[in-house]
Amino acid sequence: MLKNITLSLMTLVVLVLVNTKGYSQEPYSYSDDFESYDVGAYLAKSSDVWTTWSGNEGGAEDAKISDTQANSGTKSVYLKSTSANGGPTDLVFPMPQLYDKGKVEFNTKVFVDENKGGYFNFQGAANIGGAWTIDVYFVDNGNFFVLENGNSTLAAAGTYPTAQWFDLTIIADLTINNWMVKINDETIGTFSTVINKISFIDFYPVNGSSVGGNGQASYYFDDFNIVYTPFQPKQTDGAILEVLATKNGLTGQESNIAGQLINVGLDIIKSFTVDWKYGNSTGSQSFDDLSIATLERYDFSFDDKFTLIEGDNDLSLQISSINGGSDNNADNDVKNTTITAVTPAPNKMVVGEELTGTWCGWCPRGAVALDYMSKKYPGYFQGIAVHGGDPMQVDDYLSGITATMKSITGENPGYPNLASMRSAVMDPASVEISFLERIQEAPAATLMTGADYDETSRNLSLSVSTGFINDDAKKYKVTVVLIENGVTGTGSQWAQANYYSHQSQNRPLVGAGHDWQAEPNPVPASDMVYNHVGRANLGGYKGVALSDSHNAGEVEVINFTYTIPDNINTDNVEFVAMILNPDGTVNNASTTTFAEALENGFVVTTTELENLVKVYPNPIKDNLNIELSNNENSLLEIYNIQGIKVFKQKLNHSNTSVDVSSLEEGMYILHIYSNNEQIVNKKLVILR
């Protein structure tokens, strides 16, 4: 079963394993080539090992034996679904017990039909549905993903061959939390997991849009093998259990370095030294005065930091000494994690609009995702919480984003759900994957927001100056979302439903100011503060049209007016300006605080400028004529294409001739200010 798809199924907990303590677990192995079953037979009903999620064998959850495809012999197991949410097949292989140490080696052969996908997961609790250790996705486009920590964190990614059999291997050394995934003997990734346990393997046909799937699942597996080897400690043996650093990021960002050591030997560890390496950067640090017993863990952190470099690069931690000497097992002294860093396109921002509601028990993970992204990628990512069914709902915004999501997926969106740049829909927990792709895409234009505000009437005048980077003949639009942070309220409608609570599904989730597992269900309104809340959509969801074409360096201004309601605190307001592509997707965005917008100043529209100011000729040779509609003192500034100011002159009359013969031939940007507000921003060409 795929995590969180159907809540009702999660209550049908009928499979229970006994967790054994200590390290006396017995060796175990199982293999099945499915040749002993009849074609068309239900596997769980025919087997004394396999079962289903609910325990109802021989029905919709059971999988049938097929002879359409086979890796060896003539038979395999077939799973199919045409629902975007997957199912109803939900085939389960139960391990003899819950394993939390020792080594599990899993291998099977997989065949995914052309333009179809597939999925399975490893469970990590004694009760099925209690914890998702890893989620494995085969997407119809050939992408392969492994997510961990309850389907929330990308652990490994690669590709697989479609419409042909391939070998899949997963090796989990649970004692030191070291996982490896291979396809056709090629390592796709190594990683550690938050839930480092294995109890069930659950095969569930789904190919959801959250990972880029088309909603169609169809796959086979054959030659199923699993081997368990118990933990056997050596005399002196320390192991790096985890490397704790950012797994993804932007070039130039800094990351802390930390890790976790486990004593997998019999001797007490009193001291150890760890070396680190990332690219050409290295360091070392010793940790003393310790007393780490067998199977005890110790968290450590370095004083050093490192700077992310572009591409996929390994951060390596290596134990160089234990108790002043070496240990008995060098194989677990080194732990690597691959860090992916991308270089953002200049002036690019990615927007994620998330469907949420106070009534939605799974929506806390959306708040956690937006909080995480806004803190990790300030100035590059902007999350917007689009509320539905609660006091923060904005009707036209809600209907707009809902229609967009439905047009992408073909189905009414569930909660929580997130639209990245209005072009892809995903679970909010997966937004970082999409962000790292889209932040590299060059934008068509930059956006600058300015404002004028009357505190008495609360009337707001807003301007968005759109500066085009290249010649462009596309029909763009501009819209602005007013968001507010620190939103609170009283009453039951402001309390946040919380299925992660120990009072409900008891799932680990930390972020956005809460340990959600420790919180009640619901979280009282008095303890809730809502951020990134979409409060108004200026210009409408679909935006206001710009001119049909633009030259490189040209700036077009759009104005908006809005009366800010009394219940919105302007100190917590931000403006998210977006330029929309002709198909309605977001091309680029910018975020401006209320104070920054006032400082930038309100700029009148291009149409109004034509009535206020005339600048001619253009191109010019030596003299520039400027006609102003008023006699107020104004200021002329001219910048070269490098952004350097090369000319400045006061304009004291309504009609002025300006000598620019000192400037060389070329293209310039002309600014005119009146009463300290910019009223003209346009390209100027000098030809001689």
N, C-alpha and C positions, 0 to 999 in steps of 0.2 A: 504494500500500500504506500502511495506517495504521501508524504507528511502534510497534514492539515487540509487534505482535499475534502474529505467527508467526515465531519466531526462525529456523526452518529456511529460510524464504524469503530472509532477509537474507544468507544465505551464497551465494545464487545470483546473484552479481554478474557479469553478462555485458555490461552497457552501460557503456562507458568513453568519456569526453570528454577532449579535449586542452585543457589550460589554457594560454592565451597570456598572456605577460607584457607589461609596458609598456602603452601605450594606443593600439595600432594595430588594435584589433578592428574588423571591417567592419560596416556597417549590415546589418540583417536584418529581414525581415518575412515572415509566413506567415498565410494565412487559409483557412478551410475551412467551407463551408456544407453539406457532406455530401450535396449533391444528385447528385453524380456516382457515388455508390455504389448498389448494389442493396439493396432492402429485405431484411433478414435476413442480409446479408453481414457477415462479421467485419471491423471497421474496420482493425485492424493488419495482417491478412492481405491486405486489398485495397489498402492504402496503402503508398507507398514512404517515408513519413515516420513515421507512428504505429507503436508497437510495444507490447510488454507488459513487465511487471516482470522476468520470467525470460527473455524473448526468444522464448518459445514462442507463436507467433501462430496464430490459428484454433482455439484451444481454450478451456478454462474461463476463462483470464485475459483473453481478448479480449472486446471489447464489440461488440454488433450494431447495425446501422443499423435504425431504427424509423420507421414512418410514423404511429404512434399520436399523437404530438405533434410539432409543428414551429413554430419561431418565424418562419422565412421558408421559402418553398417548401413541400415536403411531408415532409421527412426530418430526423431528428436522431439523436443517439447516446443509447442507453438503457443505464442501469446499475441493477442490482437485487440486493438480498441480504436474506435472512430470518434470517441468523445474527447474533447479538449481536456477534460478532467481525468481521463483514463478509466481503466476498469471495464467491466466488473471483475475480471480475473484478478486473483490476489493469492498467488501460490507461495507457500512458505516452506523453507527447509529449516527445521529446528536443530540447533546444536544440542549435544547431550546435556550441557550445562552452560551457565554464564561464564565466559572466559575473560579474565582481566589480567592475566599474566601468561607467559609462555608464548609460543609462536603458532600462528594460524596461517596455513598456505592454501589459498583457494585458486582453482584453475578450472576454466570451462571454455568451450568453443561457442562462438556467437555468430549468428547470421541475421543481419538487419536488412529487410527488403528495401528496394529502391524507393526513395522519397518517403520513407517511413522512419520511425524512431523506436526507441526502447528505453527501459529503465529497470533498475532494481536497487535495493538498499540493504545495508547491514544494520540490524537492530542491536541495541546495547543495553537492554534491561531484561530482568527476569520475566516481566510481563510484556507480551508483544504490544507494541504501540507506546511503550514507556519511554523510549529514547531512540533517536535515529543517529547512528554512528557515522555512516557515510551514505551518500546518495550518488548513484552512478547513472549518467545520462548518455544515451546515444541519440544525437539529434539527426533529423532527416538530411541535413546538409553535410553530414560527415564529421561534425564536431563532436568531441567527446569531453565530458566534464565529470569531475568528482567533487562534490560538495560535502562539507562536514559540519559538525555542530548543529544538527537539526536542520540541514538544508540551508544554512545561512552563510557559509564561508567557502569560497573557492579553494580547493586543496590541490587539484591537478587539472590540466587541460591539454588536449591534443586533438588528433584526428584518428579515425578508424576507416577501414575500407568498406564501402557500402556494397550490398548485394553479393557478398562472398563471405566464406567462413574465415574467421580470424581467432587467434588465441588470446585469451584474456587471463592475466594472472594478477592476483592481489596477495601480497605477503605482509602480514601484520605481526611484528614483534611487540606484543603487548607489554612485556616487561619493561622495555625502554621506550615504548610509544613511538616506534619507527615503522611507518607504512610505506610500501612501494607498490606502484601500479605499472604493469607492462602490457603492451599490445604487440603481439607477434615478436616477443622477446626484446622489444625496444622499451626502455624505461620512459614512461610518460610523466611520472613525478614521484617524489618522495616527500612525506609530510608527517606531521603528528596530528592527533585529533583531540578535541576537547573531551569527547565521550570515548574513552579508550577501552571499549569492551565489545564483545561479540556474543550474541545469543541466538539470533535468527538471521536467515537470508530471505528476503521478501522480493519476489518477482511480480511486478505490477506494470502492465502495459500503459504507458503514457508518453506523450511527446509535446509537452506544454509550451506555451509562448514565453514563459519566464526564462527559458534557456534558448529561445529562438526557434522552437519547434512549430510544425504546422498543424498540430492536433491529431495527427494520424500515427498510430503505433502498430508495428507488425514485425515480430522478430522470433527467432528460434534459438535454443541453446542445446548443446549436446556434450557428451563426455565430461560430465560434472565430477570434479574431484575436490576433496577437502581433507587436509591433514592437520592434526594438532600435536605439537611437541611440548611437553611440560617444561617449566622453568627448573633449571638445575644450577645453583649458585657455585661460583669459583671462590677461591680464598680471598683475593684482593681484586676487586673489580668495580670501578666506577664507570658510569655511562652518562653521556649527555642525553637527557630525555627530550628537551625541547630547546629550540632556538627562538627566542622571542624578539621579533623585530617586525617592522612593517613588511608585508608581503608584496604590496603594490604601492606605487606612488608616482610622483612627478620628478623629473630630473632636477637636481639641485635641492630637493627637500632633505632635511636631516632626520636621522632615526637613532633612537637609543638602541643599545645592545643589552640583552638580558638572556637568561637561559635557566634551565632547571637540570640539576644533576640528581641521579638516583644511585644509591648504593646497591648494586646487584651482586656484591660479594659477601663473604662472611665476616671479614675484618671491619671494625668501625673506622670510618673515614674521619680523620682529624684535620686534614688540610688537603687542598688541591690547587692546581694552577691550570688556567684555561687560556689558550691562545685564540685570537680571532683574526680573520682575513676576509676582506671584501675588495675586489678589484686589486688595486695596488696598495691599499691601506691595510695596515696590520696593527696588532696590539696584543698585550698580555696582562693578566692580572691574577694575583694569588689571593686565596681565601683561607684564613687560618682560624684557630681556636674553635674548632667544630667538633661535633660528636654525632655523626650520621650513621645510624644502625642499618642493618640489612633491610632493603626495600623501602627505607625512608628516603624522602625527597628533600632537596634543598634548592630554594630559589636564589639566584645570584644575578647581579647586574654590574656592568662595567661603568667606569667613570667616562670612558670614551664614547663618542658618537661618530657616525659616518654619514657621508653625503651620497645620495643616490646618483648613480650614473646610468645613462641610457641603455636600454636593452634588458636582457635576462642575465643576471649575474648572481653567483652564489655567495651567501654569507656563511662562512664556515667557523664552527667552534670545535676546538680540539683540546682534550685533556693532555697536558704535557707531564703532569706528575700527580701521584696520589700518595699522601703521607710521606712526601719527600722522595719517592721513588716511582717506578712504573707499576702497572697492575698486570694481572694475569690474562687479560683479554683486550687486545688492541682493536678488535673489530668494532667495538662500540664506543671508542674514544672520540670519534669524529661524528659531528652532526651538521648537515648542510640544509639550508633553505634557499630556494631560488627567489630572488627579488626582481620583480618586473617594474621598470621605470620607463615612462614615456615622456616625450617633450611636448608640451602643449603648444598649439598654434597661437601666435601672438593675438592678444585681445579676445581670446575665446572663453566663453562661459557655457556650461551645460546646465540645463534646467530639468529637474525631475518633479513632476506634479503627481502627488499621491492622494488617492482616494482613501478617506479615513472617516471615522465617526466615534463618538464617545460610547456608543452602544456596541461597538465591534470589539469582541474579546481578543482577537488576534492582532488588532491594529497597534498595540504597543510596539511591535517589531518595526512598524513603519516609522514611528516617532524615533526609535533607536537608530534606524538607518539614516534618517535625515539629520539627526544630531551628530552622528559619526561622520557623515560626509561633509557637513558644514564646518566641522572642526578640523578635519584632515585636509580639506581642499578649499580654504577660504579664498574668495575671489575667482575661483574656477568652477565651483558647483553651487547651484542655488536650488534648494528644495522648497516646495510649496505644498502645504497641507490643504487639500481641497475637501472640506468637511461636507458630509451628507447625513441627514437625519438627526441633526443636533443643533443647538442654538447658534453655531458658527457657520451654518450653511448659507452659501450665496447661490441663489437659484440658477442664474444664467451661467455662472462659472461651472457649477456642478453638472448641468445638462450638457455644456460644451465638452468637458473632459470625458464625461461618460460616453457621449457620441463618438468622440475620437477613439477611445479604447475599443468600443464595439466595432468600429470600422476597421481596426487593425486585426482584432482577434476573431471577429464574426460572432461574438457572444457578448451578452451583458456582463460587464466586469464585476468581479467580487471585491470584497474589502478584506485586507488592504490590497491595493494594486497601484502600480506606478507607471506613468508614461514618461519615457525619456525622450526629450526634444519632440514630443508628440508624434514620434515615428516608431516606437517599440514599446510594448507593454510587458511588465515583469513584476515579480515579487519585489518589494522594496529592499529585501535583504540582498538581492542580486544586482543592485544598481551600480556598484563600483565597477563591475565587469563592463557594462555599457559605457560608463563614464570614461574609462581609460581608452576606449576606442574613439568616442566622439570628441574628446578634448583635443585630439590631434587634427581634426578636420578644420581647414582654414575657413574663416567666416567671410561673408560677403561684405560686411560693414561693421563699424564700431557704433556704439550707442552711448550718448551722454545725456543724462537727465538733469534738468534744472527746474526750479520752482519759485513761485511767489505765493505767500500765504497770509491771509488776514485772520489773526487770532480771534477777533471779535465775532465775525460772521462764520469763521471756519471754512471760508471759501479758498479753494486751492486752484492755482493755475500752474499747469505742468507742461514742460516742453521736453521733447525727445529729439535730439540732433543726431541724425543718422549719417555717418560719414562713410562713403563707399571707397573700398580699397582698390578696386579695378573697374574698368569700363563694364557696365552691366545693363542688360536690356530685359531683365526679368521683372515681373510685377510683384513686388514685395508689399507686405503690410506691417504695421507696427501696433502692438498692444502693450499695455502696462498693467501689471497686477500689483495692487497695494497689499503688502503683507504686514502682519503685526506679530511681534513676539511678546511673551509675558502675558498672554491672555488668560484671565481667570473668570470664574463665575460661581454662583451658589445654586444649590438645588440638585436634584437627582440627575437631571439631564446633563450636568457638568461633571458628573462622576464618570471615570473611565472604566469600562468593562475590561476585565483582565483574566484571560484564560491561562496565562502563564503562572498565575497564582498557585501557591500551595493549597489553596481552597478549591482549585479547579483542576487543570491538567498537570500542574506541578512541573512546569518546564523552565529550565534556566534561561534567563534573559536579563541583561544588565545594560543600562544606558539611558540617556535622556533624563538623568537625575533620579533614576529608580533602580532598585533590585526588584524586578517585577515578580520573580518567584516568591520573594519574601512579602510582597504587598498583598493586601486582601483583594477579593473580587466582589464588587468593583472597588477601585481606588477612590476614596472620598473626594468630592470636589475641592475640599479645603486643602488637599495635598497635591492637586493637579495644577500645573502651569503649562499652557499650550503655546508652542512656538511655530514659526513659519506659517501662520494661519492666513490663507487667502481671504481678504476682507472685501475687496472690490476689484472689478475688471474694467479698467478705463479703456475706452475705445472698443469695448465688446470683446468677446472671446475670439472672434475671427479677425479683429484688428481693423485699422484704418489704412486705406490704400495710399501708397506712395506714388510718385510719378512713374511712368512706364519704363524709363531708361535713365541711367546716370553715368557720368564720366568719373574716371578715377580722381579721387580727391574732392569730389562734389559732396556737399552737405545739404541734406534736406531736413527741415524741421516740421514736426507735427505737434500741435498744441491740444491739451486736454484740460477740462475743468471738472471740479468735483467738490461737493460740500462734505467735509469729513464729519461723520456722526459723532455725537458727544461721547459715546462709549468707546471710542478708539483713542488710545494714548499716542499722540504724535511722537513722543520721545522714543517709542518702540516701533515706529513705522519705517519700512523700507519699500522702495519702488523697484520692481523687477520689470525692466523694459525688454521686450522681445521683438526681434524682426522675424517675420514669418515668411517662409517660402511660398511660391504660388500654390503648392499643394496643401498648405496649412501647417506643415511641420515647422519646427523652430530652427532657424539658421544660426542665430546668435542671441546673446542676452547680456545684460549688465545689471548689477544691483547697486543702488544708491540709497544711503540713509537719508532720513528727512533733513537732518542738519546739512549733509553734503549737498543735497539738491538746492537748499536755500543759498548755500555758499556759491554754487555754480551759477545761480541766477536764472531767471525765466528768459527764454529766447522766443521772439515772435516767429510765426510761421513764414515760410518762404513767400507765400502769396502776399502776406501783409508787408513783408519787407519791400516788395516791388512798389507798394504805395508809399512807404516811408522813405525809401532811399533809392536813388538812381546812381549807378556807377558806370561810366562809359569813357572812352570806347574800351573794348576788350576783345581782342588783344590791343595793346597800346604801344606807343613808341617812347615818348618822353613825358607827356603830361596826362594826368588822370583827372577827370572831371567827376565831382561828387555833388549831388543835389540832395538835401535833406528837407523833409516836410516840416521841420520846426527849426527854430534858431537856438535850441539848447546846445550847450557846449558838448562836443563829441570828440572822440579820439580815434585816430587811424593807426593801425599796426599792420605791418606786412612781414610775413614769415617765408623763408625759403622751404623747399620740399624736405629738408632735414629737420624742420621744426625750429630753426634758429631765427630769432627776431632780427630783421635787417633794416627796418625802417619804422619810424614813429613820428607822428605829427598831430597837433591839436587842430580840430576843425571848429572855427569860431563863427562861421557864417553858414547860411543855408545853401549857398552856392560857393564851391571852393575848387580851385584848380591846383593840383598837387604835382610838383616836379619830381619825377622818379628817374631822371636820366642817370643818376648815380648807380642804379641797379643794373646788373648784367642781364642779358637775354635769358629767358627761361620761364618756368612756371612757379608761381608764388601763391600763397594763401593770404587773403585780405580779411582783416577783422576791423569792424567799426563798433565802438562802444558809445552808448549814450546813457548818462547818469549811472555809470559804473555797470551797466548791463550790456551784454553783447547783443547787437541787433543785426549785424551782418557777418557772415562767414562764407566766403566764396573764393573760387579759383580765379587767379589773375595771370595773364600771359603777356610777357614783354617781348616784342619782336622789333628788330631794327634792320 
